[in-house]
Amino acid sequence: MAKQRAARRPASVYALAGVRLFNGVTGLLAPTLLIRRLEPDRELSPAAVYAFRLFGIRTILLGLDLLTNRGERLREDLREGVLIHGSDTATAARLRIRGQLPPRTAALTTVISATNTILAASAAADVSATGRPRRGKRK
């Protein structure tokens, strides 16, 4: 029986999966590290630890989906990624506008989330209707 070779994914898909896995593992295993970056002068909130762990495992699973799903399921994952990261970007920007995060922290989280949104949109565009990378010029 011949092994079926997995279709190569565009670099943008691997990059987005890497970002999700890194952030998810950090949120799950080291939530206080992330919380201290957002609110260095406040007492650690058990609710914040819970939230980072909750979203950490979700983010890990979303990253793994990008590495294991194929075809229509992968395209759906990538479309959802634009919505997920776009929502993160809007939330970070809103926290800045309302003054609920220090300006530097708000700017950083907004830029990171916007970069993830662009990466998700790029990955979605890079996967064609067949789930394979778009054909482009070879170097």
Buried (B, 14 or more C-beta within 10 A) or exposed (E): EEEEEEEEBBEBBBBBBBBBBEBBBBBBEBBEEBBEEBBEEEEEEEEBBEBBBEBBEBBBEBBBBBBEBEEEEBBEBBBBBBEBBBEBBBEBBEBBEEEEBBEEBBBBBBEBBBEBBBBBBBBBEBBEEEBBBEEEEEE
